[in-house]
Amino acid sequence: MQQIKKLGVSNYTTFVADGNTKYFDVENNFAETGKKYDALEIAENVNIENFKTRLKLHQQGGTDYPTFCKDCTENGVEGWKMDLNKMTCTYFDKNKNDILEEIVPS
């Protein structure tokens, strides 16, 4: 995270559907990675309790990144926003509603 901050990134948003990540600087200029894989379907309904369980498993090294993305889609999580100044990660649903915010250890 610190290396990304040194490049001038203040926040970024990752979209689970295709793996695209948009990196923003403080002036809201951005660069994006583009699509990384074939589109995944995001569930309409959020299952926050199951997502929290799967997220914890992933954070403890119990799943790889593709499995975590699949877990997101199955639980209605469209993506996440990382704020590198506040050091928070906020997960959001298909309607861009914030559904979970975590403090990221620095």
Secondary structure, DSSP 8 states (H G I E B T S, - for coil): -HHHHHTT--EEEEETTT--EEEE-TTS-EEE----SS-----SS--HHHHHHHHHHHHTTSS-HHHHHHHHHHTT--EEEEETTTTEEEEE-TT--EEEEEE---
